[in-house]
Amino acid sequence: MWDQGGWTPREKGLAVAVGALLLLLAGVGISLWAGDEKQSEAELQPYPPPSETAVPKEEDKGEEPTELVVDVKGEVKHPGVYRLSPGARVEEALGKAGGPLKRADMDRVNLAQPLSDGMALYIPAKGEEIPPGVTAGAPVTSGSGGEAGQTVNVNTASAEELQQLSGIGPSKAEAIIRYREENGSFTSVDQLTEVPGIGEKTLDQLRDQVTVQ
């Protein structure tokens, strides 16, 4: 032990200053150590799980066909069933079948008519009557007995005549007849959409082929 009794006042002041400095350094060290501990604890904390982002469900797509299947018959080089893209016309189906034969009556065929899925396209010979249930791709005779090239009168046409229209099969033909029997004559072509099974798309195909005279 030092004999403090022999310290001068200057030496005592220095000793006090050194002691205070040591205490200050010790406090700073403790603070830094405590900060490192807290930082380590924070680093060890697990990251919160990423929030699940709701993935929007795809909207139900319409049941529009991805292709059209058409049965090409009659006076063509290669009769048969052909697959075409939606929006295809009679001209494209005719091309798939190799084109018409020489005896085909192309005056009765509307090459620009849109095709519908499941359609039976018949290319008639000159002077031949078109069989029921198929279409020649052109307006057919009217229900009142007009000549070829006239539109079909849906107020008087028979089921067989209605089936010659694009997109009209036996069930839709019967539905048209049943509608006019129950509700009276059609007053507008647009009224066909009130018939079960006939929508806007079918009406667009029929618009140039029918009349309500």
C-alpha positions in Angstrom: 0.0 0.0 0.0 1.2 3.4 -0.8 1.5 5.8 1.9 -1.0 8.4 0.8 -0.2 10.6 3.7 3.0 11.6 1.8 1.1 12.7 -1.5 1.3 16.2 -2.5 -2.0 18.0 -3.4 -1.0 17.8 -7.0 -0.5 14.0 -6.8 -3.9 13.6 -5.1 -5.6 15.6 -7.9 -4.0 13.4 -10.6 -5.1 10.3 -8.8 -8.7 11.5 -8.6 -8.6 12.4 -12.3 -7.3 9.0 -13.3 -9.9 7.2 -11.2 -12.7 9.3 -12.8 -11.3 8.5 -16.2 -11.2 4.8 -15.5 -14.8 4.8 -14.3 -15.9 6.7 -17.5 -14.1 4.2 -19.7 -15.7 1.3 -17.8 -19.2 2.8 -18.3 -18.6 3.3 -22.0 -17.5 -0.3 -22.3 -20.5 -1.6 -20.5 -22.8 0.4 -22.7 -21.2 -0.9 -25.9 -21.4 -4.4 -24.7 -25.0 -4.1 -23.8 -25.7 -2.6 -27.3 -23.9 -5.5 -29.0 -26.1 -7.9 -27.0 -29.3 -6.2 -28.1 -28.1 -6.1 -31.7 -27.3 -9.8 -31.6 -30.7 -10.6 -30.2 -32.3 -8.5 -32.9 -30.3 -10.3 -35.6 -31.4 -13.7 -34.2 -35.1 -12.8 -34.5 -36.7 -14.7 -37.4 -37.9 -12.7 -40.3 -41.7 -12.5 -40.4 -43.1 -14.9 -43.0 -43.8 -13.2 -46.3 -47.4 -12.2 -46.7 -49.2 -14.4 -49.1 -50.3 -12.4 -52.1 -53.7 -13.5 -53.4 -53.3 -14.8 -56.9 -56.4 -13.7 -58.8 -58.2 -16.6 -60.4 -58.4 -16.6 -64.1 -61.9 -15.6 -65.2 -63.9 -18.4 -66.6 -63.4 -18.4 -70.3 -66.3 -18.6 -72.6 -67.0 -21.8 -74.3 -66.1 -20.5 -77.7 -64.9 -23.4 -79.9 -61.2 -23.4 -80.6 -61.9 -24.9 -84.0 -64.8 -25.5 -86.4 -65.5 -29.1 -87.6 -67.4 -29.0 -90.9 -68.6 -31.9 -93.0 -68.2 -30.9 -96.7 -70.4 -32.9 -99.1 -71.5 -32.9 -102.7 -69.7 -31.8 -105.8 -66.2 -31.3 -104.3 -63.0 -33.2 -105.2 -62.4 -34.5 -101.7 -65.6 -34.8 -99.6 -65.0 -35.3 -95.9 -64.8 -33.7 -92.4 -62.4 -30.8 -92.1 -61.2 -28.7 -89.2 -60.9 -24.9 -89.6 -60.2 -22.0 -87.4 -63.1 -20.0 -85.8 -64.5 -17.4 -88.1 -63.7 -19.4 -91.2 -65.9 -19.0 -94.3 -67.4 -21.4 -96.8 -64.6 -20.5 -99.3 -62.0 -21.9 -96.8 -63.9 -25.2 -96.3 -64.3 -25.6 -100.0 -60.6 -25.1 -100.5 -59.8 -27.8 -97.8 -62.0 -30.2 -99.9 -60.0 -29.5 -103.0 -62.4 -27.2 -104.7 -65.6 -27.8 -106.6 -66.1 -30.2 -109.5 -67.1 -28.9 -112.9 -70.7 -29.8 -112.5 -71.1 -27.9 -109.2 -73.6 -25.1 -109.2 -71.5 -22.4 -107.6 -74.2 -19.8 -108.3 -76.1 -21.3 -105.3 -73.1 -21.2 -103.0 -72.2 -18.1 -100.9 -68.5 -18.4 -100.5 -68.5 -15.5 -97.9 -70.9 -17.2 -95.5 -69.4 -17.8 -92.0 -69.2 -21.5 -90.9 -70.5 -22.9 -87.7 -69.2 -25.9 -85.7 -70.9 -29.1 -86.7 -72.2 -27.6 -90.0 -72.9 -29.9 -93.0 -71.8 -28.0 -96.1 -73.3 -29.3 -99.3 -72.2 -28.2 -102.8 -75.0 -29.1 -105.2 -74.8 -30.0 -108.8 -76.6 -27.9 -111.4 -80.3 -28.6 -111.2 -79.9 -30.7 -108.0 -82.2 -30.1 -105.0 -80.3 -29.5 -101.8 -80.9 -32.3 -99.2 -82.6 -31.4 -95.9 -80.3 -30.7 -93.0 -77.4 -29.3 -94.9 -76.6 -25.9 -96.3 -75.2 -24.8 -99.6 -73.6 -21.8 -98.1 -76.2 -19.5 -99.7 -79.7 -18.3 -98.9 -82.1 -21.1 -99.8 -85.7 -21.1 -101.0 -88.2 -19.3 -98.9 -90.9 -21.1 -97.0 -93.4 -19.5 -99.2 -92.1 -21.3 -102.3 -89.8 -18.6 -103.8 -86.9 -19.2 -106.1 -83.4 -20.0 -105.1 -81.5 -17.0 -103.7 -84.4 -15.8 -101.6 -84.3 -15.7 -97.8 -86.2 -18.1 -95.6 -89.4 -16.8 -94.0 -89.2 -18.1 -90.4 -92.9 -17.5 -90.0 -93.8 -20.0 -92.7 -90.8 -22.3 -93.2 -91.0 -26.0 -92.4 -88.6 -27.7 -90.1 -86.7 -29.1 -93.1 -86.3 -25.7 -94.7 -85.2 -24.2 -91.4 -82.5 -26.8 -91.1 -80.9 -25.6 -94.3 -80.0 -22.4 -92.4 -76.5 -22.0 -91.0 -76.3 -23.3 -87.4 -79.9 -24.6 -87.3 -80.3 -28.3 -86.6 -83.5 -30.4 -85.9 -83.9 -29.2 -82.3 -83.5 -25.5 -83.1 -85.8 -25.8 -86.1 -88.5 -27.4 -83.9 -87.9 -24.7 -81.2 -88.5 -22.0 -83.9 -91.8 -23.6 -85.0 -92.9 -24.1 -81.4 -92.1 -20.5 -80.5 -94.2 -19.1 -83.4 -97.1 -21.5 -82.6 -97.1 -20.3 -78.9 -96.3 -16.6 -79.4 -97.5 -15.8 -82.9 -95.5 -14.7 -85.9 -92.1 -13.1 -85.6 -92.1 -9.4 -86.1 -88.3 -9.0 -86.2 -85.3 -11.1 -87.1 -83.8 -10.1 -83.7 -86.7 -11.8 -82.0 -85.1 -15.1 -82.9 -82.8 -14.7 -79.8 -86.0 -15.4 -77.7 -86.0 -18.9 -79.1 -84.3 -21.4 -76.7 -80.9 -22.3 -78.1 -80.4 -19.3 -80.4 -78.1 -16.6 -79.2 -76.5 -13.5 -80.7 -73.7 -15.5 -82.4 -76.3 -17.8 -84.2 -78.4 -14.8 -85.0 -75.4 -13.1 -86.7 -75.1 -16.2 -89.0 -78.8 -16.2 -89.8 -79.4 -12.5 -90.3 -78.7 -12.4 -94.0 -80.6 -15.7 -94.6 -83.9 -15.1 -93.0 -86.9 -12.8 -93.2 -90.1 -12.3 -91.1 -92.4 -11.4 -94.0 
